[in-house]
């Protein structure tokens, strides 16, 4: 454990590290060799804590469950050595990452802070694209990363998101991050002010449940469409995730149609309404967004296929 006089923060890089659009060495992190120059360019963080960098992925390509599992494993390995964690993450998928990590960490006694900045492409750096190029400066990327380190050494535990000067409870964040909303835990100005209840640090053992079942058939019900034509059930499918753009009475009929073509032992996970939750083999899932509901479903199915246990996990 780091000494009380000098805090230590592990920074895990998964995209979203751009602090200047000019693309000089140290301006962003897209490979492991960029970590040290970036930390040097962000030397202001050293006033708050000693930082060490871990490269997970560039964040340029798709980011999902495999990368978040790598993050969880890196946190497991470093957990006893540092006071907190900052995940520098691809900006547009931070809400999904916060949901997934909140599910995986069933006991977390330290802060895991997600933050990121816009990743500006070469095309966006071309002449005549100033409005896009200025997005990094307008966002205040450096200040956001410094704020994240402050939160990582504060007396809080759990997964949180720092965007600008605000701290959000991780499992409530709904994007896009440029118009983020969720439960605000606090604000950073000359210090950190927490609002209302928040979980403090604790010394209980870290527990991670990181299995996700990704072999799910995702079906969106649209009124007037015979849902049976939308269900494909590829080999190895373990469940059908059924969603609708809006709550509708016809959704119950859609569930009946799906159940008619899905094997009796295969659960149908229903997002958008719980009115059919008592039907045989149907489990309603409650979450703030469709993507959060799908991640919650994949995580629950990664733990069990028993319908009764699924219902409990998904509720």
Helices and strands as residue ranges (DSSP letters): E 8-14, H 34-41, G 43-47, E 50-57, H 65-78, E 84-89, G 91-93, H 94-104, E 105-107, E 111-115, G 123-125, H 130-133, H 135-139, H 141-152, E 158-163, E 166-169, G 170-172, G 177-179, E 184-188, E 192-194, E 207-208, E 216-221, G 227-229, E 239-244, H 250-261, E 267-271, E 282-284, H 290-303, H 307-314
